[in-house]
Every structure is written in structure tokens, then in C-alpha cells.
Amino acid sequence: MIKTEIELTEQQNTALQTLASQLGTKPIELIGQAINNLLTNWDQETRLQKMRVARGIWKNREDLPNFEELRHSWQRLPPSVNEL
């Protein structure tokens, strides 16, 4: 673990101490949970933004092969077996 220092306002510190007392935990554990939640939410939002940017990038492309024909060319079984 890496030790770091943070600065809290008196109001934040009081609220953190009160919440920790109510939950029966230590303030440092609540801070760790808050950081984990922040990083998880940020990562999910970043991923969602990237997916939204990428949506539709293949639409209306003229330079791509016909993927259905390409997939059929990969079939290893005789056509009569594939049609079953």
C-alpha cells in the first residue's frame, strides 16, 4: 500500500467521522471505497463513451468484403451437411 495525504474541510472530516462511526468502520476504509467507486464509474463511463464513438463505423462502407460470403467460404463441411 502507498500512503498518501489528503486535505478535507472540517465539514467533510466531521461527516466522514460520523459516517464511519455509524457504519462501524474506519474513515480510511470509507475513503478507499469512495476511490474504488470513483475509478469503477469513471472506467465504465469512459468505456461507454468509446463504444458510442465507435458505433456505426462500419455502416455504409463500400471497401469491405461481403462478410456473409466470406463466412460461408470458411465452412469446412460439405454443403449438404451445412444445410441440415
trRosetta pair geometry for C-beta under 8 A, 3 or more apart (Angstrom, degrees):
i j d omega theta_ij theta_ji phi_ij phi_ji
6 31 7.2 -176 26 -151 153 142
8 12 4.0 -131 -170 91 101 120
8 13 4.5 130 107 -58 130 84
8 16 6.8 -55 -152 0 162 141
9 12 4.6 97 49 5 78 101
9 13 7.0 -145 90 -4 40 87
10 13 5.7 -55 -146 39 32 112
10 14 6.2 33 155 -20 66 106
11 14 5.9 -53 -145 36 28 110
11 15 6.3 26 156 -16 63 108
12 15 5.8 -58 -147 40 29 109
12 16 6.1 30 154 -21 65 109
13 16 5.7 -55 -145 37 29 112
13 17 6.3 29 156 -18 64 107
14 17 5.8 -55 -147 37 29 110
14 18 6.2 28 155 -18 64 109
15 18 5.7 -56 -146 38 30 112
15 19 6.2 28 157 -18 65 108
16 19 5.9 -55 -144 39 28 109
16 20 6.2 28 157 -19 63 109
16 27 4.8 65 149 -136 109 111
16 30 6.3 176 -154 84 89 141
16 31 7.5 23 -147 -59 134 91
17 20 5.8 -56 -146 38 27 111
17 21 6.3 29 155 -20 63 108
17 27 6.1 -30 -86 -73 53 126
18 21 5.8 -57 -150 36 28 112
18 22 6.4 26 154 -18 64 108
19 22 5.7 -56 -147 37 31 110
19 23 6.1 14 160 -5 67 112
19 30 6.3 101 106 -121 118 161
20 23 6.1 -66 -142 48 27 100
20 25 5.3 -103 -151 80 75 71
20 26 5.9 4 -162 -177 130 14
20 27 4.5 -75 -54 -68 155 62
20 29 7.5 122 -127 52 105 95
20 30 5.6 -114 -82 -16 92 134
21 24 7.6 29 -178 -71 28 36
23 30 7.4 120 53 -78 148 115
25 29 4.7 -99 168 71 117 137
25 30 6.3 128 101 -47 124 89
26 29 4.7 98 62 0 81 102
26 30 7.5 -150 97 -3 47 84
27 30 5.6 -56 -153 36 39 111
27 31 6.4 40 151 -21 70 103
28 31 5.5 -50 -148 35 35 114
28 32 6.5 39 151 -20 65 103
29 32 5.6 -51 -150 35 34 113
29 33 6.5 35 151 -19 65 104
30 33 5.6 -52 -147 36 34 112
30 34 6.3 37 152 -22 65 105
31 34 5.6 -53 -148 35 31 113
31 35 6.5 31 153 -19 64 104
32 35 5.8 -54 -149 35 31 110
32 36 6.4 31 153 -18 65 106
33 36 5.7 -55 -148 38 32 112
33 37 6.3 33 153 -19 66 105
34 37 5.7 -53 -148 36 31 112
34 38 6.3 34 153 -21 64 106
35 38 5.6 -53 -148 35 32 114
35 39 6.3 27 156 -15 65 107
36 39 5.9 -58 -146 40 29 107
36 40 6.2 29 157 -19 65 109
37 40 5.8 -56 -144 38 28 110
37 41 6.1 23 160 -14 65 110
38 41 6.1 -61 -146 41 25 106
38 42 6.1 24 157 -19 63 112
39 42 5.7 -54 -140 38 29 112
39 43 6.2 30 159 -20 64 107
40 43 5.9 -57 -148 35 27 109
40 44 6.4 23 155 -15 63 107
41 44 5.8 -56 -146 38 31 109
41 45 6.2 28 157 -17 66 108
42 45 5.8 -57 -146 39 29 109
42 46 6.2 30 155 -20 65 108
43 46 5.8 -53 -145 36 29 111
43 47 6.3 30 155 -19 63 107
44 47 5.7 -54 -148 37 30 112
44 48 6.3 31 153 -20 65 107
45 48 5.6 -53 -147 37 32 112
45 49 6.3 35 153 -21 65 104
46 49 5.7 -53 -149 34 31 112
46 50 6.5 30 153 -18 64 105
47 50 5.8 -55 -150 36 31 111
47 51 6.4 31 152 -19 65 106
48 51 5.7 -54 -147 36 32 111
48 52 6.4 33 153 -20 65 105
49 52 5.7 -54 -149 35 31 111
49 53 6.5 32 153 -19 64 104
50 53 5.7 -53 -149 34 33 111
50 54 6.3 24 155 -13 66 110
51 54 5.8 -61 -145 43 31 107
51 55 6.5 53 151 -47 64 92
52 55 5.6 -31 -151 0 34 119
54 57 5.5 -53 -167 -14 59 126
56 59 4.5 -31 -163 5 76 127
58 61 5.6 -68 -168 0 53 129
58 64 7.0 18 -157 -31 95 163
61 64 4.8 55 111 -5 121 113
64 67 7.3 -11 147 -45 114 94
65 69 7.2 -111 158 68 98 105
65 70 5.3 87 117 -55 128 127
66 69 4.2 49 96 18 113 113
66 70 6.5 166 89 -17 58 88
67 70 5.2 -53 -142 39 37 117
67 71 6.2 41 157 -22 68 101
68 71 5.9 -51 -148 33 29 110
68 72 6.6 27 153 -16 62 106
69 72 5.7 -56 -149 38 33 111
69 73 6.5 36 152 -25 65 104
70 73 5.8 -55 -153 29 31 113
70 74 7.1 30 150 -22 61 102
71 74 5.8 -57 -161 27 37 112
71 75 7.8 57 144 -42 61 85
72 75 5.8 -23 -166 -10 47 116
75 79 7.8 85 107 -89 145 57
75 82 5.4 7 -166 -90 147 145
77 81 4.2 -95 159 83 124 128
77 82 5.3 153 83 -54 109 85
78 81 5.1 89 62 7 77 103
78 82 7.3 -149 96 -7 39 91
79 82 5.5 -59 -146 38 37 113
79 83 6.3 35 160 -23 70 107
80 83 6.1 -56 -151 32 29 111
80 84 7.5 43 150 -35 58 96
81 84 6.0 -42 -164 8 38 116
